[in-house]
Amino acid sequence: MSKPTDMAVYNPANVLDAIIAKLKLKNDAALSRVLEVAPPVISKIRHRTLPIGATILLRMHEVSAISIRELRALMATPAPGASAA
């Protein structure tokens, strides 16, 4: 059984930032245009009021060529104080 400090924390900003960097986009508004979603959707995902759903995850994969597995891994960041394995 793992300790609570070993658990990952959901952080969708990592995914958004990785796609912005890979596609050399300027900001979230540019990302929303590439993903073909309204800008408030990106804002809600970034502020954790809307989870990254399957449809937008697939769209992120299509436009960035980042694997689904890597996108999902980017969503989870180690909890503060978690040991690196």
C-alpha positions, 0 to 999 in steps of 0.5 A, spaced: 500 500 500 502 506 498 503 512 502 499 518 501 505 522 499 507 517 494 500 519 490 500 523 484 496 530 483 492 532 477 495 538 474 492 539 467 496 545 466 502 541 465 498 538 459 496 545 456 503 548 457 507 542 454 502 542 448 503 550 447 511 549 448 511 543 442 506 547 437 510 554 439 503 557 441 503 564 444 498 563 449 491 559 451 487 563 446 492 560 440 491 553 443 483 554 443 484 555 436 488 549 434 484 545 439 477 548 436 474 549 442 472 555 446 477 559 450 473 558 456 474 551 455 481 551 456 481 556 462 476 551 465 481 546 464 487 550 467 483 552 473 481 545 474 473 546 474 473 542 468 476 535 467 480 533 461 475 529 457 476 523 452 474 528 446 479 533 448 484 528 450 484 525 443 484 532 439 490 534 443 493 527 441 491 529 434 494 536 433 500 535 438 502 528 436 504 526 443 501 519 445 495 519 449 499 515 454 504 521 455 498 526 455 495 522 461 502 522 464 503 529 464 496 530 467 499 527 474 504 530 477 508 527 483 505 530 490 509 535 494 514 531 498 513 525 494 520 521 492 522 520 485 522 512 483 
